[in-house]
Amino acid sequence: MKRSTWILLTLAAGFVLYAADPLPTGEAILDKYIAVTGGKAEYEKVRTQISNAVMEFTGKGVKANMTMYHAEPAKSYTVVEIEGIGKMEEGTDGSTVWERSAIKGPRIKTGEERAVSLRGADIRHDIRWRDYFTKVECTGIEPIDGRICYRVVLTPRDGQPETRYYDKTSFLLVRTNMIMKTEMGEVPAESMVSDYRKVDGVLMPFLVKQKVLGQEFTVTVQSIKNNVEIPKDRFALPDDVKALANLPK
């Protein structure tokens, strides 16, 4: 009887494995994500973008106002004003990537750190993922906060692989894990996204929960405006950054 039970269990397990849906390719999952969030044509309509958000450090009682500017093809500028600390900035004119704060002064990003920032600055990086990643592989299924997700590992042309988790039913992005290259070395980072809302035909997350170096903070997006006029000098390099880069002021 025990032997018969074991044989039945073995056959049942084999049947479940056989009957289970095969994993989709990583490419198919990313393409599906673009489709369910609006489609390539809607993404391509966005030429400039201004986002306003509030950043709150969990358990610290510290809040910051954040404003992000983007313009095609890969220009960005972000300013964060933290209560009691001051202003932090980072940006790129599409070539030089920099950051500065009242405490540390200006700094220019190079190598892998620069490459990752330029990828994020590309206003169409979501639909241009084939330009940035040499390999995209679905490596399994994993539960994330009660949702069953496809685990997709993306290997970039520059930098370390990042792992993304897409909801198996909706195909929306749920979480991203990556190793960030910083001036302090390699830092693991986790980002949970949710509260998707449609902005000019494209679904975008309005809530981001991040974990970096043991610190947790939440970014709550207040508004996203597309195709608004942005002064050209918004993406110009500050004079102290130009000095570091040996560029004329």
Secondary structure by P-SEA (a helix, b strand, c coil): caaaaaaaaaaaaaaaaaaccccccaaaaaaaaaaaaccaaaaaaccbbbbbbccccccccbbbbbbbbbcccccbbbbbbcccbbbbbccccccccccccccccbbbbcaaaaaaaaaaacccccccccccccccccccccccccbbbbbbbbbcccbbbbbbbcccccccccbbbbbbbccccbbbbbbbbccccccccbbbbcbbbbbcccbbbbbbbcccccccccccccccccaaaaaaacccc
